[in-house]
């Protein structure tokens, strides 16, 4: 979440990485972490809300 807060990674890039089907073992382990899952859910919900506002 630190990279997102510092604007190093855009939310689109994070969501793109998370949606990839071919992933490394390290990525697979990261995706199992509950904190990451909550962050991804928060990003997806924020994206839905911003698209509704347009």
PDB file of N, CA, C and O in Angstrom:
ATOM      1  N   UNK A   1       0.826  -1.189   0.000  1.00  0.00           N
ATOM      2  CA  UNK A   1       0.000   0.000   0.000  1.00  0.00           C
ATOM      3  C   UNK A   1       0.868   1.248   0.000  1.00  0.00           C
ATOM      4  O   UNK A   1       0.423   2.307  -0.443  1.00  0.00           O
ATOM      5  N   UNK A   2       2.079   1.143   0.482  1.00  0.00           N
ATOM      6  CA  UNK A   2       2.985   2.280   0.529  1.00  0.00           C
ATOM      7  C   UNK A   2       3.282   2.852  -0.846  1.00  0.00           C
ATOM      8  O   UNK A   2       3.305   4.071  -1.018  1.00  0.00           O
ATOM      9  N   UNK A   3       3.513   1.981  -1.836  1.00  0.00           N
ATOM     10  CA  UNK A   3       3.784   2.463  -3.184  1.00  0.00           C
ATOM     11  C   UNK A   3       2.580   3.197  -3.758  1.00  0.00           C
ATOM     12  O   UNK A   3       2.741   4.181  -4.482  1.00  0.00           O
ATOM     13  N   UNK A   4       1.395   2.738  -3.449  1.00  0.00           N
ATOM     14  CA  UNK A   4       0.175   3.400  -3.918  1.00  0.00           C
ATOM     15  C   UNK A   4       0.050   4.770  -3.271  1.00  0.00           C
ATOM     16  O   UNK A   4      -0.259   5.750  -3.949  1.00  0.00           O
ATOM     17  N   UNK A   5       0.287   4.849  -1.965  1.00  0.00           N
ATOM     18  CA  UNK A   5       0.179   6.118  -1.250  1.00  0.00           C
ATOM     19  C   UNK A   5       1.207   7.129  -1.733  1.00  0.00           C
ATOM     20  O   UNK A   5       0.939   8.331  -1.728  1.00  0.00           O
ATOM     21  N   UNK A   6       2.368   6.668  -2.146  1.00  0.00           N
ATOM     22  CA  UNK A   6       3.424   7.556  -2.628  1.00  0.00           C
ATOM     23  C   UNK A   6       3.303   7.834  -4.130  1.00  0.00           C
ATOM     24  O   UNK A   6       4.182   8.474  -4.708  1.00  0.00           O
ATOM     25  N   UNK A   7       2.246   7.370  -4.758  1.00  0.00           N
ATOM     26  CA  UNK A   7       2.013   7.533  -6.200  1.00  0.00           C
ATOM     27  C   UNK A   7       3.114   6.925  -7.056  1.00  0.00           C
ATOM     28  O   UNK A   7       3.392   7.414  -8.151  1.00  0.00           O
ATOM     29  N   UNK A   8       3.741   5.861  -6.564  1.00  0.00           N
ATOM     30  CA  UNK A   8       4.737   5.138  -7.349  1.00  0.00           C
ATOM     31  C   UNK A   8       4.026   4.176  -8.298  1.00  0.00           C
ATOM     32  O   UNK A   8       4.447   4.000  -9.441  1.00  0.00           O
ATOM     33  N   UNK A   9       2.953   3.560  -7.823  1.00  0.00           N
ATOM     34  CA  UNK A   9       2.150   2.648  -8.638  1.00  0.00           C
ATOM     35  C   UNK A   9       0.724   3.172  -8.732  1.00  0.00           C
ATOM     36  O   UNK A   9       0.113   3.524  -7.723  1.00  0.00           O
ATOM     37  N   UNK A  10       0.207   3.220  -9.941  1.00  0.00           N
ATOM     38  CA  UNK A  10      -1.175   3.639 -10.149  1.00  0.00           C
ATOM     39  C   UNK A  10      -2.106   2.469  -9.856  1.00  0.00           C
ATOM     40  O   UNK A  10      -1.717   1.307  -9.972  1.00  0.00           O
ATOM     41  N   UNK A  11      -3.333   2.787  -9.477  1.00  0.00           N
ATOM     42  CA  UNK A  11      -4.271   1.713  -9.146  1.00  0.00           C
ATOM     43  C   UNK A  11      -4.523   0.796 -10.336  1.00  0.00           C
ATOM     44  O   UNK A  11      -4.742  -0.401 -10.156  1.00  0.00           O
ATOM     45  N   UNK A  12      -4.496   1.345 -11.553  1.00  0.00           N
ATOM     46  CA  UNK A  12      -4.702   0.508 -12.733  1.00  0.00           C
ATOM     47  C   UNK A  12      -3.617  -0.561 -12.849  1.00  0.00           C
ATOM     48  O   UNK A  12      -3.903  -1.701 -13.213  1.00  0.00           O
ATOM     49  N   UNK A  13      -2.381  -0.194 -12.543  1.00  0.00           N
ATOM     50  CA  UNK A  13      -1.270  -1.149 -12.620  1.00  0.00           C
ATOM     51  C   UNK A  13      -1.396  -2.233 -11.549  1.00  0.00           C
ATOM     52  O   UNK A  13      -1.111  -3.402 -11.807  1.00  0.00           O
ATOM     53  N   UNK A  14      -1.819  -1.844 -10.358  1.00  0.00           N
ATOM     54  CA  UNK A  14      -1.988  -2.811  -9.272  1.00  0.00           C
ATOM     55  C   UNK A  14      -3.090  -3.800  -9.626  1.00  0.00           C
ATOM     56  O   UNK A  14      -2.922  -5.008  -9.460  1.00  0.00           O
ATOM     57  N   UNK A  15      -4.213  -3.291 -10.111  1.00  0.00           N
ATOM     58  CA  UNK A  15      -5.324  -4.166 -10.486  1.00  0.00           C
ATOM     59  C   UNK A  15      -4.950  -5.059 -11.671  1.00  0.00           C
ATOM     60  O   UNK A  15      -5.366  -6.216 -11.729  1.00  0.00           O
ATOM     61  N   UNK A  16      -4.181  -4.534 -12.601  1.00  0.00           N
ATOM     62  CA  UNK A  16      -3.720  -5.333 -13.744  1.00  0.00           C
ATOM     63  C   UNK A  16      -2.845  -6.481 -13.251  1.00  0.00           C
ATOM     64  O   UNK A  16      -3.024  -7.622 -13.676  1.00  0.00           O
ATOM     65  N   UNK A  17      -1.901  -6.187 -12.357  1.00  0.00           N
ATOM     66  CA  UNK A  17      -1.034  -7.233 -11.800  1.00  0.00           C
ATOM     67  C   UNK A  17      -1.869  -8.296 -11.088  1.00  0.00           C
ATOM     68  O   UNK A  17      -1.631  -9.494 -11.245  1.00  0.00           O
ATOM     69  N   UNK A  18      -2.846  -7.846 -10.307  1.00  0.00           N
ATOM     70  CA  UNK A  18      -3.651  -8.777  -9.523  1.00  0.00           C
ATOM     71  C   UNK A  18      -4.508  -9.673 -10.412  1.00  0.00           C
ATOM     72  O   UNK A  18      -4.810 -10.807 -10.042  1.00  0.00           O
ATOM     73  N   UNK A  19      -4.896  -9.177 -11.568  1.00  0.00           N
ATOM     74  CA  UNK A  19      -5.776  -9.961 -12.446  1.00  0.00           C
ATOM     75  C   UNK A  19      -5.015 -10.886 -13.395  1.00  0.00           C
ATOM     76  O   UNK A  19      -5.642 -11.665 -14.112  1.00  0.00           O
ATOM     77  N   UNK A  20      -3.691 -10.822 -13.419  1.00  0.00           N
ATOM     78  CA  UNK A  20      -2.907 -11.701 -14.291  1.00  0.00           C
ATOM     79  C   UNK A  20      -3.116 -13.159 -13.902  1.00  0.00           C
ATOM     80  O   UNK A  20      -3.253 -13.494 -12.725  1.00  0.00           O
ATOM     81  N   UNK A  21      -3.136 -14.009 -14.908  1.00  0.00           N
ATOM     82  CA  UNK A  21      -3.324 -15.438 -14.636  1.00  0.00           C
ATOM     83  C   UNK A  21      -2.000 -16.180 -14.502  1.00  0.00           C
ATOM     84  O   UNK A  21      -1.906 -17.136 -13.733  1.00  0.00           O
ATOM     85  N   UNK A  22      -0.982 -15.758 -15.233  1.00  0.00           N
ATOM     86  CA  UNK A  22       0.336 -16.389 -15.137  1.00  0.00           C
ATOM     87  C   UNK A  22       1.167 -15.607 -14.126  1.00  0.00           C
ATOM     88  O   UNK A  22       1.602 -14.487 -14.397  1.00  0.00           O
ATOM     89  N   UNK A  23       1.384 -16.212 -12.955  1.00  0.00           N
ATOM     90  CA  UNK A  23       2.074 -15.499 -11.888  1.00  0.00           C
ATOM     91  C   UNK A  23       3.185 -16.354 -11.292  1.00  0.00           C
ATOM     92  O   UNK A  23       3.197 -17.579 -11.418  1.00  0.00           O
ATOM     93  N   UNK A  24       4.108 -15.670 -10.645  1.00  0.00           N
ATOM     94  CA  UNK A  24       5.207 -16.368  -9.976  1.00  0.00           C
ATOM     95  C   UNK A  24       4.742 -16.889  -8.616  1.00  0.00           C
ATOM     96  O   UNK A  24       3.660 -16.547  -8.139  1.00  0.00           O
ATOM     97  N   UNK A  25       5.564 -17.705  -8.017  1.00  0.00           N
ATOM     98  CA  UNK A  25       5.246 -18.233  -6.683  1.00  0.00           C
ATOM     99  C   UNK A  25       5.161 -17.095  -5.666  1.00  0.00           C
ATOM    100  O   UNK A  25       4.311 -17.122  -4.776  1.00  0.00           O
ATOM    101  N   UNK A  26       6.035 -16.099  -5.794  1.00  0.00           N
ATOM    102  CA  UNK A  26       6.019 -14.948  -4.876  1.00  0.00           C
ATOM    103  C   UNK A  26       4.694 -14.192  -5.004  1.00  0.00           C
ATOM    104  O   UNK A  26       4.096 -13.812  -3.997  1.00  0.00           O
ATOM    105  N   UNK A  27       4.240 -13.976  -6.222  1.00  0.00           N
ATOM    106  CA  UNK A  27       2.955 -13.310  -6.439  1.00  0.00           C
ATOM    107  C   UNK A  27       1.809 -14.126  -5.868  1.00  0.00           C
ATOM    108  O   UNK A  27       0.872 -13.577  -5.288  1.00  0.00           O
ATOM    109  N   UNK A  28       1.889 -15.433  -6.035  1.00  0.00           N
ATOM    110  CA  UNK A  28       0.852 -16.320  -5.507  1.00  0.00           C
ATOM    111  C   UNK A  28       0.781 -16.192  -3.984  1.00  0.00           C
ATOM    112  O   UNK A  28      -0.308 -16.142  -3.412  1.00  0.00           O
ATOM    113  N   UNK A  29       1.939 -16.138  -3.335  1.00  0.00           N
ATOM    114  CA  UNK A  29       1.982 -15.994  -1.879  1.00  0.00           C
ATOM    115  C   UNK A  29       1.429 -14.642  -1.444  1.00  0.00           C
ATOM    116  O   UNK A  29       0.703 -14.553  -0.454  1.00  0.00           O
ATOM    117  N   UNK A  30       1.774 -13.587  -2.187  1.00  0.00           N
ATOM    118  CA  UNK A  30       1.275 -12.251  -1.856  1.00  0.00           C
ATOM    119  C   UNK A  30      -0.245 -12.177  -1.955  1.00  0.00           C
ATOM    120  O   UNK A  30      -0.900 -11.555  -1.119  1.00  0.00           O
ATOM    121  N   UNK A  31      -0.796 -12.814  -2.975  1.00  0.00           N
ATOM    122  CA  UNK A  31      -2.244 -12.771  -3.187  1.00  0.00           C
ATOM    123  C   UNK A  31      -3.021 -13.463  -2.079  1.00  0.00           C
ATOM    124  O   UNK A  31      -4.206 -13.189  -1.894  1.00  0.00           O
ATOM    125  N   UNK A  32      -2.380 -14.346  -1.347  1.00  0.00           N
ATOM    126  CA  UNK A  32      -3.052 -15.043  -0.255  1.00  0.00           C
ATOM    127  C   UNK A  32      -3.156 -14.180   1.000  1.00  0.00           C
ATOM    128  O   UNK A  32      -3.928 -14.498   1.905  1.00  0.00           O
ATOM    129  N   UNK A  33      -2.398 -13.106   1.064  1.00  0.00           N
ATOM    130  CA  UNK A  33      -2.396 -12.263   2.259  1.00  0.00           C
ATOM    131  C   UNK A  33      -3.706 -11.482   2.353  1.00  0.00           C
ATOM    132  O   UNK A  33      -4.138 -10.853   1.387  1.00  0.00           O
ATOM    133  N   UNK A  34      -4.317 -11.531   3.507  1.00  0.00           N
ATOM    134  CA  UNK A  34      -5.617 -10.900   3.708  1.00  0.00           C
ATOM    135  C   UNK A  34      -5.538  -9.388   3.526  1.00  0.00           C
ATOM    136  O   UNK A  34      -6.465  -8.787   2.982  1.00  0.00           O
ATOM    137  N   UNK A  35      -4.460  -8.769   3.967  1.00  0.00           N
ATOM    138  CA  UNK A  35      -4.325  -7.319   3.831  1.00  0.00           C
ATOM    139  C   UNK A  35      -4.315  -6.906   2.360  1.00  0.00           C
ATOM    140  O   UNK A  35      -4.914  -5.895   1.996  1.00  0.00           O
ATOM    141  N   UNK A  36      -3.640  -7.682   1.519  1.00  0.00           N
ATOM    142  CA  UNK A  36      -3.613  -7.374   0.093  1.00  0.00           C
ATOM    143  C   UNK A  36      -4.995  -7.552  -0.515  1.00  0.00           C
ATOM    144  O   UNK A  36      -5.418  -6.742  -1.340  1.00  0.00           O
ATOM    145  N   UNK A  37      -5.694  -8.589  -0.122  1.00  0.00           N
ATOM    146  CA  UNK A  37      -7.039  -8.817  -0.646  1.00  0.00           C
ATOM    147  C   UNK A  37      -7.976  -7.671  -0.274  1.00  0.00           C
ATOM    148  O   UNK A  37      -8.793  -7.245  -1.090  1.00  0.00           O
ATOM    149  N   UNK A  38      -7.859  -7.176   0.946  1.00  0.00           N
ATOM    150  CA  UNK A  38      -8.684  -6.041   1.373  1.00  0.00           C
ATOM    151  C   UNK A  38      -8.331  -4.789   0.579  1.00  0.00           C
ATOM    152  O   UNK A  38      -9.218  -4.022   0.203  1.00  0.00           O
ATOM    153  N   UNK A  39      -7.035  -4.576   0.322  1.00  0.00           N
ATOM    154  CA  UNK A  39      -6.589  -3.419  -0.451  1.00  0.00           C
ATOM    155  C   UNK A  39      -7.125  -3.486  -1.877  1.00  0.00           C
ATOM    156  O   UNK A  39      -7.608  -2.483  -2.402  1.00  0.00           O
ATOM    157  N   UNK A  40      -7.044  -4.651  -2.504  1.00  0.00           N
ATOM    158  CA  UNK A  40      -7.557  -4.819  -3.868  1.00  0.00           C
ATOM    159  C   UNK A  40      -9.064  -4.578  -3.897  1.00  0.00           C
ATOM    160  O   UNK A  40      -9.573  -3.926  -4.809  1.00  0.00           O
ATOM    161  N   UNK A  41      -9.769  -5.096  -2.913  1.00  0.00           N
ATOM    162  CA  UNK A  41     -11.215  -4.880  -2.842  1.00  0.00           C
ATOM    163  C   UNK A  41     -11.516  -3.391  -2.706  1.00  0.00           C
ATOM    164  O   UNK A  41     -12.435  -2.881  -3.348  1.00  0.00           O
ATOM    165  N   UNK A  42     -10.749  -2.695  -1.879  1.00  0.00           N
ATOM    166  CA  UNK A  42     -10.932  -1.257  -1.692  1.00  0.00           C
ATOM    167  C   UNK A  42     -10.688  -0.512  -3.006  1.00  0.00           C
ATOM    168  O   UNK A  42     -11.442   0.398  -3.348  1.00  0.00           O
ATOM    169  N   UNK A  43      -9.639  -0.892  -3.744  1.00  0.00           N
ATOM    170  CA  UNK A  43      -9.356  -0.259  -5.035  1.00  0.00           C
ATOM    171  C   UNK A  43     -10.494  -0.494  -6.021  1.00  0.00           C
ATOM    172  O   UNK A  43     -10.920   0.430  -6.714  1.00  0.00           O
ATOM    173  N   UNK A  44     -10.981  -1.719  -6.086  1.00  0.00           N
ATOM    174  CA  UNK A  44     -12.067  -2.042  -7.014  1.00  0.00           C
ATOM    175  C   UNK A  44     -13.331  -1.262  -6.671  1.00  0.00           C
ATOM    176  O   UNK A  44     -14.014  -0.768  -7.568  1.00  0.00           O
ATOM    177  N   UNK A  45     -13.646  -1.148  -5.399  1.00  0.00           N
ATOM    178  CA  UNK A  45     -14.833  -0.401  -4.990  1.00  0.00           C
ATOM    179  C   UNK A  45     -14.670   1.083  -5.278  1.00  0.00           C
ATOM    180  O   UNK A  45     -15.623   1.742  -5.695  1.00  0.00           O
ATOM    181  N   UNK A  46     -13.479   1.613  -5.062  1.00  0.00           N
ATOM    182  CA  UNK A  46     -13.226   3.023  -5.349  1.00  0.00           C
ATOM    183  C   UNK A  46     -13.344   3.288  -6.844  1.00  0.00           C
ATOM    184  O   UNK A  46     -13.857   4.330  -7.252  1.00  0.00           O
ATOM    185  N   UNK A  47     -12.874   2.353  -7.657  1.00  0.00           N
ATOM    186  CA  UNK A  47     -12.969   2.490  -9.107  1.00  0.00           C
ATOM    187  C   UNK A  47     -14.429   2.465  -9.553  1.00  0.00           C
ATOM    188  O   UNK A  47     -14.819   3.234 -10.431  1.00  0.00           O
ATOM    189  N   UNK A  48     -15.237   1.589  -8.957  1.00  0.00           N
ATOM    190  CA  UNK A  48     -16.659   1.518  -9.286  1.00  0.00           C
ATOM    191  C   UNK A  48     -17.360   2.820  -8.921  1.00  0.00           C
ATOM    192  O   UNK A  48     -18.184   3.319  -9.688  1.00  0.00           O
ATOM    193  N   UNK A  49     -17.038   3.371  -7.758  1.00  0.00           N
ATOM    194  CA  UNK A  49     -17.660   4.615  -7.320  1.00  0.00           C
ATOM    195  C   UNK A  49     -17.284   5.771  -8.235  1.00  0.00           C
ATOM    196  O   UNK A  49     -18.129   6.605  -8.558  1.00  0.00           O
ATOM    197  N   UNK A  50     -16.026   5.827  -8.654  1.00  0.00           N
ATOM    198  CA  UNK A  50     -15.602   6.926  -9.524  1.00  0.00           C
ATOM    199  C   UNK A  50     -16.240   6.815 -10.900  1.00  0.00           C
ATOM    200  O   UNK A  50     -16.525   7.839 -11.522  1.00  0.00           O
ATOM    201  N   UNK A  51     -16.471   5.608 -11.391  1.00  0.00           N
ATOM    202  CA  UNK A  51     -17.122   5.449 -12.689  1.00  0.00           C
ATOM    203  C   UNK A  51     -18.611   5.782 -12.599  1.00  0.00           C
ATOM    204  O   UNK A  51     -19.205   6.211 -13.588  1.00  0.00           O
ATOM    205  N   UNK A  52     -19.212   5.594 -11.444  1.00  0.00           N
ATOM    206  CA  UNK A  52     -20.615   5.958 -11.256  1.00  0.00           C
ATOM    207  C   UNK A  52     -20.786   7.471 -11.216  1.00  0.00           C
ATOM    208  O   UNK A  52     -21.828   7.988 -11.620  1.00  0.00           O
ATOM    209  N   UNK A  53     -19.776   8.183 -10.733  1.00  0.00           N
ATOM    210  CA  UNK A  53     -19.840   9.637 -10.630  1.00  0.00           C
ATOM    211  C   UNK A  53     -19.743  10.317 -11.988  1.00  0.00           C
ATOM    212  O   UNK A  53     -20.170  11.462 -12.138  1.00  0.00           O
ATOM    213  N   UNK A  54     -19.190   9.631 -12.971  1.00  0.00           N
ATOM    214  CA  UNK A  54     -18.986  10.246 -14.287  1.00  0.00           C
ATOM    215  C   UNK A  54     -20.228  10.311 -15.098  1.00  0.00           C
ATOM    216  O   UNK A  54     -20.204  10.803 -16.226  1.00  0.00           O
TER     217      UNK A  54
END
